[in-house]
Amino acid sequence: MSAIDVRDLLKAAGQAGAPTPVPPPLPLGEAGAEPDLAPPPPASPWLSPVVLAGCVRLAEFGGLVLIGFALHVALLHGRVPLAPRYPAAIFAVAVAAIGLFQASGCYRIGAFRHLPKTGLKLVAGWSLAFLMVAGAMVLAKVSDHYSRIWLISFFATGLAALMLGRTALSAFVRVQMSRGRFDRRTAIVGGGAVAEELIGALHAAGPDSGIRIVGVFDDRGDERASDHVAGYPKLGNVSDLVAFARRNRVDLVVFTLPISAEARILQMLAKLSVLPVDIRLSAHATKLRLRPRAYSYLGNVPLLDVFDKPLADWDVITKGLFDRFVGLGLLLALSPVMLGVALAVRLTSPGPVLFRQKRYGFNNELIEVFKFRSMYVDQCDAGASRLVTKTDSRVTPVGRFIRKTSLDELPQLLNVIRGDLSLVGPRPHALQAKAANTLYDQVVDGYFARHKVKPGITGWAQINGWRGETDTSEKIQRRVEHDLHYIENWSILFDLKILVTTPLALFKTDSAY
C-alpha cells in the first residue's frame, strides 16, 4: 500500500461505488479492431502468472530430486549404499539449477511460452549446475566416492525431463494465453499525446508483456479529449470506469496524467479506490527520475505503484485453502448443533428451515447466502428494507434466540465451501440494508471499498462489538472503518485471531436481535 491515506481518499470518493450505467465492453486485441462483444474469460485467481511460476519452480525442483534418488535405486541399489553424500549431491545440483534458471529469466510467463530460447537457457543452467557441483567434489577430494554412471545418467535424464516438461508447459501456456487467461486487462486513464506514447510503448513490449488494453477513460469532456486514443475508443470518465470494472474483468488501471496534476489524480484515485484492482501511475513521460528500484515495470514502461489488490497470487490460494479446509472442519464439528437448530425452526413455525437472501459479495457481485429462517414465512424481508428491532413481531421465539447467538448464520459455512464467502471478512449486507433509514452506501463515503475482498461469516467489526442493529449512522460508519482496517492488514494469523475471538464476542449481544 502506498503512503496515500486510504481513508482520506474514501472520504473524497462520495458515491463512486454506486452502480451506474456501464458502456459496452471494449474490443480486445489490436487497436482499431472490430468490436468483439464476447465476454472475457473469467479471472483465474488460483492460477496467476506468479502462482504458475512458483508451481513450475517447485515441480522442477521436486522432479530433479526425485530423478536423482530414483536413478540411485535403479542403478546402484544393493551395490552402493545411499550414504549422505548422494542426497547432498542431488539437492546441491537441484538448488543450483533452479537458482540459475531463475537468474536467467526461465520462470517468466514469456519464457514458458517460447521454448527454443528458454531451452538453450535450461541446457546452459543445468550444465553449469553440474559443473559447479562436480568442481566442488574435486576440490573436496570426494569425486571418487560417486558413481560416474549415476552422474552421467542424472545429467542426461534430468535434462530430458526438463525439456519434456517445458514442452508440455509451453503448449499449455500458449493455449491459455490465446484465450486471454494470463492477460492483465488494463484500463488507461487520461488521454492526449502522453496516453498515446504509453500505449505505443506497451504495444512495443509485445504479447509477452501480458497486457491487454480494455479501454481508455478520461474525465475531460472538452475539445482536448479525443474520442479515440492510439486507435482505442474513449469509453467514458472515471465514474464509468468504476461501473465498467464492476461488470467486466479489469486487473490494472494505469494513469497517464502528469504527477503535477495532484488534485485531479487524488480525486480520481478516490473514486477508483473502491475497486479490487492494481492502480499505477505512469512515469513514462514524466521528467521526474527516481532510482530504478522505485518503479515497477510493464515491459520497459516504468510505473509508480499507488494501490495493490488486497489479495493476489499466493494470498488468494492461502486464504482459499484456509477457508475450505477450516470451513469443512467446522461444518462437520457443528453439524449436530445445526441439526438441532433446524429441528427447532421446523417444529416451532411452518415453512422452510433455510432462508436465502441476496447480498453484495466481492466487487459488488450478487451472491445468495443461506441462513436459518428466524422470521415467520409471510413476514420474511429478503431485501432487509426494514431493520429488525428488539421487540420485532416478525421474529419467531426460536428466531430471536438464534439471531442473538448468531446460530442463524451457521448455514453460511455452505457458502464458504462453495466459494461465495470467506470465514473471515467484511459481513455481506442485504441489498436494502439501512442505517437510520438511509442506505448504507449513502451513509458512508466509499462504502463499497469493503467489497474489495470476499465477504465473511465473521469479521474484525463483529468481534469488536459492531454487530447487530444499525439504527444510527455512527454504527455503520464504525463497522466500515473496522472492515477497511481488516482489508489493509489481512494475514492468516489475523484471520485465526478473529476466528478464535468470535465465540467470545457472541456473548456481547446487546445490539443483536
C-alpha positions as CSV (number, residue, x, y, z in Angstrom):
1,M,0.0,0.0,0.0
2,S,1.2,3.4,-0.8
3,A,1.8,6.3,1.5
4,I,-1.6,7.8,0.3
5,D,-4.1,7.6,3.2
6,V,-6.8,5.3,2.1
7,R,-9.5,6.7,4.4
8,D,-8.9,10.2,3.1
9,L,-9.4,9.0,-0.4
10,L,-12.6,7.2,0.5
11,K,-14.0,10.3,2.2
12,A,-13.4,12.1,-1.1
13,A,-15.0,9.3,-3.1
14,G,-18.6,10.2,-2.5
15,Q,-20.8,7.7,-4.2
16,A,-18.2,6.4,-6.6
17,G,-19.0,2.8,-5.8
18,A,-22.7,3.1,-6.6
19,P,-23.9,1.3,-9.7
20,T,-24.1,3.5,-12.8
21,P,-24.8,2.7,-16.5
22,V,-21.9,0.8,-18.0
23,P,-20.6,1.2,-21.5
24,P,-20.3,-1.9,-23.7
25,P,-17.0,-3.9,-23.4
26,L,-14.1,-2.6,-25.5
27,P,-13.0,-4.9,-28.3
28,L,-9.8,-6.7,-27.3
29,G,-6.8,-7.2,-29.5
30,E,-5.1,-4.7,-31.8
31,A,-6.1,-1.1,-31.6
32,G,-8.9,-0.2,-34.0
33,A,-10.1,-3.8,-34.3
34,E,-13.8,-4.6,-34.9
35,P,-15.8,-4.9,-31.7
36,D,-15.8,-8.3,-30.1
37,L,-18.7,-8.4,-27.7
38,A,-17.9,-11.9,-26.4
39,P,-17.4,-11.8,-22.6
40,P,-13.8,-12.0,-21.4
41,P,-12.5,-15.2,-19.9
42,P,-13.2,-15.5,-16.2
43,A,-10.5,-14.4,-13.9
44,S,-8.4,-17.2,-12.5
45,P,-7.1,-16.1,-9.1
46,W,-5.9,-19.6,-8.4
47,L,-3.5,-19.6,-11.4
48,S,-1.9,-16.2,-11.9
49,P,1.5,-15.9,-13.6
50,V,3.1,-15.6,-10.2
51,V,1.5,-18.8,-8.9
52,L,2.2,-20.6,-12.2
53,A,5.9,-19.6,-11.9
54,G,6.0,-20.8,-8.3
55,C,4.4,-24.1,-9.2
56,V,6.9,-24.7,-12.0
57,R,9.8,-24.0,-9.7
58,L,8.5,-26.4,-7.2
59,A,7.7,-29.1,-9.8
60,E,11.1,-28.8,-11.4
61,F,13.0,-28.9,-8.1
62,G,10.9,-31.9,-6.8
63,G,11.2,-33.7,-10.2
64,L,15.0,-33.3,-10.3
65,V,15.4,-34.5,-6.7
66,L,13.1,-37.5,-7.4
67,I,15.1,-38.4,-10.5
68,G,18.3,-38.4,-8.6
69,F,17.0,-40.8,-5.9
70,A,15.2,-43.0,-8.5
71,L,18.4,-43.4,-10.5
72,H,20.3,-44.4,-7.4
73,V,17.8,-47.1,-6.7
74,A,17.7,-48.3,-10.3
75,L,21.5,-48.3,-10.9
76,L,23.2,-48.7,-7.6
77,H,20.7,-50.4,-5.3
78,G,22.4,-53.3,-3.4
79,R,25.9,-52.2,-4.6
80,V,26.4,-48.6,-3.4
81,P,24.6,-47.5,-0.2
82,L,22.6,-44.3,-0.2
83,A,25.2,-42.5,2.0
84,P,24.6,-38.8,2.9
85,R,26.9,-37.8,0.1
86,Y,24.4,-38.8,-2.6
87,P,21.4,-36.8,-1.1
88,A,23.8,-33.9,-0.6
89,A,24.8,-34.0,-4.3
90,I,21.2,-34.4,-5.5
91,F,20.0,-31.4,-3.5
92,A,23.1,-29.3,-4.4
93,V,22.5,-29.8,-8.1
94,A,18.8,-29.2,-7.9
95,V,19.2,-26.0,-5.9
96,A,22.0,-24.7,-8.1
97,A,19.9,-25.4,-11.3
98,I,16.8,-23.7,-10.0
99,G,18.8,-20.7,-8.9
100,L,20.5,-20.4,-12.3
101,F,17.1,-20.9,-14.1
102,Q,15.7,-18.1,-12.0
103,A,18.6,-15.7,-12.7
104,S,18.4,-16.3,-16.4
105,G,14.6,-15.5,-16.5
106,C,13.3,-19.0,-17.2
107,Y,10.4,-18.5,-14.8
108,R,8.8,-15.6,-16.6
109,I,5.5,-16.1,-18.4
110,G,7.2,-15.2,-21.7
111,A,9.8,-17.9,-21.1
112,F,7.1,-20.5,-20.6
113,R,5.7,-19.6,-24.0
114,H,8.9,-19.6,-26.1
115,L,10.6,-23.0,-25.8
116,P,13.6,-22.6,-28.2
117,K,15.2,-19.7,-26.4
118,T,14.3,-21.0,-23.0
119,G,15.5,-24.4,-23.9
120,L,19.0,-23.1,-24.5
121,K,19.0,-21.4,-21.1
122,L,17.9,-24.6,-19.5
123,V,20.7,-26.6,-21.1
124,A,23.2,-24.0,-20.0
125,G,21.8,-23.7,-16.5
126,W,21.6,-27.5,-16.0
127,S,25.1,-28.0,-17.4
128,L,26.6,-25.2,-15.3
129,A,24.9,-26.6,-12.1
130,F,26.6,-29.9,-12.7
131,L,29.9,-28.3,-13.4
132,M,29.7,-26.3,-10.2
133,V,28.8,-29.4,-8.1
134,A,31.5,-31.5,-9.9
135,G,34.0,-28.8,-9.2
136,A,33.1,-28.8,-5.6
137,M,33.6,-32.6,-5.5
138,V,37.0,-32.3,-7.0
139,L,38.1,-29.5,-4.6
140,A,36.8,-31.5,-1.7
141,K,38.6,-34.6,-3.0
142,V,35.4,-36.7,-2.8
143,S,34.7,-37.2,-6.5
144,D,35.9,-40.8,-6.4
145,H,33.1,-41.6,-3.9
146,Y,30.4,-41.1,-6.6
147,S,29.4,-43.4,-9.4
148,R,30.2,-41.9,-12.8
149,I,27.4,-43.9,-14.4
150,W,25.0,-42.4,-11.9
151,L,26.3,-38.8,-12.5
152,I,26.0,-39.2,-16.3
153,S,22.6,-40.7,-16.0
154,F,21.4,-38.0,-13.7
155,F,22.6,-35.3,-16.1
156,A,21.0,-36.9,-19.1
157,T,17.7,-37.9,-17.5
158,G,17.3,-34.6,-15.7
159,L,17.9,-32.6,-18.9
160,A,15.5,-34.8,-20.8
161,A,12.8,-34.4,-18.1
162,L,13.3,-30.6,-18.0
163,M,12.9,-30.3,-21.8
164,L,9.8,-32.6,-21.9
165,G,8.2,-30.8,-19.0
166,R,8.9,-27.4,-20.6
167,T,7.5,-28.6,-24.0
168,A,4.2,-29.5,-22.3
169,L,4.2,-26.3,-20.3
170,S,4.8,-24.3,-23.5
171,A,1.8,-25.9,-25.2
172,F,-0.4,-25.3,-22.1
173,V,0.6,-21.6,-21.7
174,R,0.2,-20.9,-25.4
175,V,-3.4,-22.3,-25.3
176,Q,-4.2,-20.3,-22.2
177,M,-2.7,-17.1,-23.5
178,S,-4.7,-17.5,-26.7
179,R,-7.8,-17.5,-24.5
180,G,-6.6,-14.5,-22.6
181,R,-6.2,-16.4,-19.3
182,F,-2.9,-14.8,-18.3
183,D,-3.6,-11.3,-19.7
184,R,-3.6,-8.3,-17.3
185,R,-6.7,-6.5,-18.6
186,T,-5.6,-2.9,-18.3
187,A,-7.6,0.4,-18.4
188,I,-5.9,3.6,-19.3
189,V,-6.9,6.8,-17.5
190,G,-6.1,10.0,-19.4
191,G,-5.8,11.0,-23.0
192,G,-3.7,13.1,-25.3
193,A,-0.2,12.6,-26.5
194,V,1.1,11.1,-23.2
195,A,-1.5,8.3,-23.4
196,E,-0.7,7.6,-27.0
197,E,3.0,7.3,-26.1
198,L,2.2,4.9,-23.2
199,I,0.0,2.7,-25.4
200,G,2.7,2.7,-28.1
201,A,5.3,1.6,-25.5
202,L,3.0,-1.2,-24.3
203,H,2.5,-2.4,-27.8
204,A,6.2,-2.3,-28.4
205,A,6.7,-4.7,-25.4
206,G,4.9,-7.3,-27.4
207,P,2.5,-10.1,-26.3
208,D,4.9,-11.3,-23.7
209,S,4.1,-8.3,-21.6
210,G,0.7,-9.9,-20.9
211,I,-1.0,-6.6,-21.2
212,R,-4.4,-6.4,-22.9
213,I,-5.8,-2.8,-23.1
214,V,-9.6,-2.8,-22.4
215,G,-10.3,0.8,-22.8
216,V,-9.4,4.5,-22.3
217,F,-11.2,6.7,-19.8
218,D,-10.8,10.4,-19.5
219,D,-12.7,12.9,-17.3
220,R,-12.1,15.8,-19.7
221,G,-15.1,16.5,-21.8
222,D,-13.9,19.4,-23.9
223,E,-12.1,19.6,-27.2
224,R,-8.9,18.4,-25.6
225,A,-10.3,14.9,-25.1
226,S,-10.4,13.0,-28.3
227,D,-12.9,10.2,-28.9
228,H,-10.0,7.8,-29.8
229,V,-6.5,7.4,-28.3
230,A,-4.0,5.5,-30.3
231,G,-6.9,3.7,-32.0
232,Y,-8.7,2.8,-28.8
233,P,-12.1,4.5,-28.3
234,K,-12.8,6.5,-25.2
235,L,-15.4,4.7,-23.1
236,G,-16.2,7.3,-20.6
237,N,-15.0,9.0,-17.4
238,V,-13.6,7.6,-14.2
239,S,-17.1,7.0,-12.8
240,D,-17.9,5.0,-15.9
241,L,-14.7,3.0,-15.3
242,V,-15.9,2.1,-11.8
243,A,-19.1,0.7,-13.3
244,F,-17.2,-1.0,-16.1
245,A,-14.9,-2.8,-13.7
246,R,-17.9,-4.0,-11.7
247,R,-19.2,-5.9,-14.7
248,N,-16.1,-6.6,-16.7
249,R,-12.8,-8.1,-15.6
250,V,-10.2,-5.3,-15.0
251,D,-6.9,-6.2,-13.4
252,L,-4.9,-3.0,-13.7
253,V,-5.5,0.8,-14.1
254,V,-2.7,3.0,-15.4
255,F,-2.8,6.8,-15.0
256,T,-1.1,8.8,-17.8
257,L,-1.7,12.1,-16.0
258,P,1.4,14.1,-15.0
259,I,2.4,14.0,-11.4
260,S,1.9,17.8,-11.2
261,A,-1.9,17.2,-11.6
262,E,-2.0,16.2,-8.0
263,A,-5.6,17.4,-7.2
264,R,-7.0,15.7,-10.2
265,I,-5.2,12.5,-9.6
266,L,-6.3,12.3,-6.0
267,Q,-9.9,13.0,-7.0
268,M,-9.8,10.1,-9.5
269,L,-8.0,7.8,-7.1
270,A,-10.7,8.4,-4.5
271,K,-13.3,7.1,-6.9
272,L,-11.2,4.1,-8.0
273,S,-10.1,3.1,-4.5
274,V,-13.3,1.1,-4.1
275,L,-12.2,-1.4,-6.8
276,P,-10.1,-4.6,-6.2
277,V,-7.5,-3.7,-8.9
278,D,-3.9,-2.6,-9.1
279,I,-3.5,1.1,-9.7
280,R,-0.3,2.5,-11.2
281,L,0.9,6.0,-12.2
282,S,2.8,6.0,-15.5
283,A,6.3,7.5,-15.2
284,H,6.9,7.1,-18.9
285,A,6.6,10.7,-19.9
286,T,7.4,12.4,-16.6
287,K,10.6,14.4,-16.1
288,L,10.9,13.0,-12.6
289,R,13.6,10.4,-12.4
290,L,13.9,8.0,-9.4
291,R,16.1,5.0,-8.8
292,P,15.1,2.0,-11.0
293,R,14.1,0.1,-7.9
294,A,11.5,2.7,-7.1
295,Y,9.5,1.6,-10.2
296,S,7.6,-1.4,-11.3
297,Y,7.6,-2.2,-15.0
298,L,5.3,-3.3,-17.7
299,G,7.8,-4.4,-20.3
300,N,10.1,-1.4,-20.4
301,V,7.5,1.1,-19.2
302,P,8.2,2.4,-15.6
303,L,5.3,2.8,-13.3
304,L,4.8,4.1,-9.8
305,D,2.7,1.8,-7.5
306,V,-0.3,3.5,-5.9
307,F,-2.6,0.7,-4.9
308,D,-2.3,-3.0,-4.9
309,K,-5.1,-5.6,-4.8
310,P,-5.7,-6.5,-1.1
311,L,-5.3,-10.2,-2.0
312,A,-3.5,-11.6,-5.0
313,D,-1.5,-14.6,-6.2
314,W,-0.4,-16.8,-3.3
315,D,-2.5,-14.9,-0.8
316,V,-5.7,-15.8,-2.7
317,I,-4.7,-19.5,-2.6
318,T,-3.7,-19.4,1.0
319,K,-6.9,-17.8,2.1
320,G,-9.0,-20.0,-0.2
321,L,-7.5,-23.3,1.1
322,F,-7.8,-22.0,4.7
323,D,-11.5,-21.2,4.2
324,R,-12.3,-24.5,2.6
325,F,-10.4,-26.8,5.0
326,V,-11.3,-25.0,8.2
327,G,-14.9,-24.4,6.9
328,L,-15.4,-28.1,6.2
329,G,-14.0,-29.0,9.6
330,L,-16.3,-26.5,11.3
331,L,-19.3,-27.8,9.3
332,L,-18.6,-31.3,10.4
333,A,-18.0,-30.3,14.0
334,L,-21.1,-28.1,14.2
335,S,-23.4,-30.4,12.3
336,P,-25.2,-31.7,15.5
337,V,-25.8,-28.1,16.5
338,M,-27.1,-27.2,13.0
339,L,-29.4,-30.3,13.0
340,G,-30.8,-29.2,16.4
341,V,-31.4,-25.6,15.2
342,A,-33.0,-26.9,12.0
343,L,-35.4,-29.1,14.0
344,A,-36.3,-26.3,16.3
345,V,-37.1,-24.0,13.4
346,R,-39.1,-26.6,11.7
347,L,-41.1,-27.7,14.7
348,T,-42.0,-24.2,16.0
349,S,-43.2,-22.4,12.9
350,P,-44.4,-23.6,9.5
351,G,-42.2,-23.1,6.5
352,P,-38.7,-23.9,5.1
353,V,-35.8,-24.3,7.5
354,L,-33.4,-22.2,5.4
355,F,-33.8,-18.6,4.3
356,R,-32.0,-17.4,1.2
357,Q,-31.1,-13.8,0.7
358,K,-29.3,-11.8,-2.0
359,R,-26.4,-9.8,-0.7
360,Y,-23.4,-7.9,-2.1
361,G,-20.3,-10.0,-2.4
362,F,-16.8,-9.5,-3.8
363,N,-16.6,-6.5,-6.2
364,N,-20.4,-5.8,-5.7
365,E,-21.3,-9.2,-7.2
366,L,-24.7,-10.5,-6.0
367,I,-24.5,-13.7,-4.1
368,E,-27.1,-15.8,-2.3
369,V,-26.4,-16.6,1.3
370,F,-28.0,-19.2,3.5
371,K,-29.4,-18.6,7.0
372,F,-31.7,-20.5,9.3
373,R,-35.1,-18.9,9.0
374,S,-35.7,-16.6,12.0
375,M,-39.0,-14.9,10.9
376,Y,-42.5,-16.0,10.1
377,V,-42.7,-17.1,6.5
378,D,-45.3,-14.5,5.5
379,Q,-43.2,-11.7,7.1
380,C,-39.7,-12.5,5.8
381,D,-37.9,-9.5,4.4
382,A,-35.5,-10.7,1.7
383,G,-34.2,-7.2,0.9
384,A,-33.8,-6.2,4.6
385,S,-35.7,-3.0,3.8
386,R,-36.8,-2.7,7.4
387,L,-34.4,-3.1,10.3
388,V,-35.1,-5.9,12.9
389,T,-35.7,-4.3,16.2
390,K,-35.6,-5.6,19.8
391,T,-39.4,-6.3,20.0
392,D,-39.9,-7.1,16.3
393,S,-43.1,-9.1,16.0
394,R,-41.8,-10.7,12.7
395,V,-39.2,-12.7,14.5
396,T,-40.2,-16.1,15.9
397,P,-39.3,-17.1,19.5
398,V,-36.7,-19.6,18.2
399,G,-35.6,-17.0,15.7
400,R,-35.0,-14.4,18.4
401,F,-32.6,-16.8,20.2
402,I,-30.7,-18.0,17.1
403,R,-30.3,-14.4,15.9
404,K,-29.0,-13.2,19.3
405,T,-26.4,-16.1,19.4
406,S,-25.7,-15.9,15.6
407,L,-26.7,-19.5,15.2
408,D,-28.8,-18.5,12.3
409,E,-25.5,-17.8,10.4
410,L,-24.2,-21.3,10.6
411,P,-25.6,-22.4,7.2
412,Q,-23.2,-19.9,5.6
413,L,-20.5,-22.5,6.1
414,L,-22.0,-24.0,2.9
415,N,-21.4,-20.6,1.2
416,V,-17.8,-20.8,2.4
417,I,-17.2,-24.3,0.9
418,R,-19.0,-23.2,-2.3
419,G,-16.7,-20.2,-2.5
420,D,-19.2,-17.4,-2.2
421,L,-17.9,-16.3,1.3
422,S,-14.8,-16.5,3.4
423,L,-14.7,-17.5,7.0
424,V,-13.4,-14.0,7.9
425,G,-14.1,-10.8,6.1
426,P,-16.5,-7.9,6.0
427,R,-20.0,-9.1,6.6
428,P,-22.2,-9.1,3.5
429,H,-25.1,-6.8,3.8
430,A,-28.5,-7.1,2.2
431,L,-29.4,-5.0,-0.8
432,Q,-31.7,-2.6,1.0
433,A,-29.9,-2.6,4.4
434,K,-30.2,0.8,6.0
435,A,-28.8,2.8,8.9
436,A,-31.2,5.5,10.3
437,N,-33.5,4.8,7.3
438,T,-30.7,5.6,4.8
439,L,-29.0,3.0,2.5
440,Y,-25.5,2.1,3.8
441,D,-23.7,3.4,0.7
442,Q,-25.4,6.8,1.1
443,V,-24.3,7.0,4.8
444,V,-20.6,6.1,4.4
445,D,-18.5,7.7,1.7
446,G,-16.5,4.9,-0.1
447,Y,-18.7,2.3,1.5
448,F,-18.1,-0.1,-1.4
449,A,-14.4,-0.3,-0.7
450,R,-15.3,-3.0,1.8
451,H,-16.1,-5.2,-1.2
452,K,-12.5,-5.3,-2.4
453,V,-12.3,-8.7,-0.7
454,K,-14.7,-11.6,-0.4
455,P,-17.2,-11.1,2.5
456,G,-17.0,-13.4,5.5
457,I,-19.2,-15.0,8.2
458,T,-17.4,-13.1,10.9
459,G,-15.0,-10.2,10.9
460,W,-13.0,-7.6,12.7
461,A,-16.0,-5.4,13.2
462,Q,-18.1,-8.2,14.7
463,I,-15.6,-9.2,17.3
464,N,-15.2,-5.5,18.3
465,G,-18.9,-5.2,19.1
466,W,-20.1,-3.7,15.9
467,R,-22.7,-6.3,15.0
468,G,-26.5,-6.4,15.1
469,E,-28.8,-3.4,14.6
470,T,-27.6,-0.4,12.7
471,D,-30.1,2.2,13.8
472,T,-27.6,5.1,13.7
473,S,-25.2,6.2,11.0
474,E,-22.3,6.0,13.5
475,K,-22.8,2.3,13.9
476,I,-22.4,1.5,10.2
477,Q,-19.5,4.0,9.9
478,R,-17.6,2.3,12.7
479,R,-18.3,-1.1,11.1
480,V,-16.9,0.1,7.7
481,E,-13.9,1.5,9.5
482,H,-13.1,-1.8,11.0
483,D,-13.7,-3.6,7.7
484,L,-11.2,-1.3,6.0
485,H,-8.7,-1.9,8.8
486,Y,-9.1,-5.7,8.2
487,I,-8.6,-5.3,4.4
488,E,-5.5,-3.2,4.8
489,N,-3.9,-5.6,7.4
490,W,-5.0,-9.0,6.3
491,S,-3.0,-12.1,7.2
492,I,-3.8,-15.7,8.0
493,L,-2.7,-15.0,11.6
494,F,-5.2,-12.1,11.7
495,D,-7.9,-14.5,10.4
496,L,-7.1,-17.0,13.1
497,K,-7.2,-14.3,15.8
498,I,-10.7,-13.3,14.6
499,L,-11.9,-16.9,14.4
500,V,-10.7,-17.7,17.9
501,T,-12.2,-14.5,19.4
502,T,-15.6,-14.8,17.6
503,P,-17.1,-17.3,20.2
504,L,-16.3,-14.9,23.0
505,A,-17.7,-11.9,21.1
506,L,-21.1,-13.7,20.8
507,F,-21.6,-13.1,24.5
508,K,-21.8,-9.3,23.7
509,T,-25.3,-9.4,22.3
510,D,-26.7,-6.1,23.4
511,S,-27.5,-4.9,19.9
512,A,-28.1,-8.3,18.2
513,Y,-31.7,-9.4,18.0
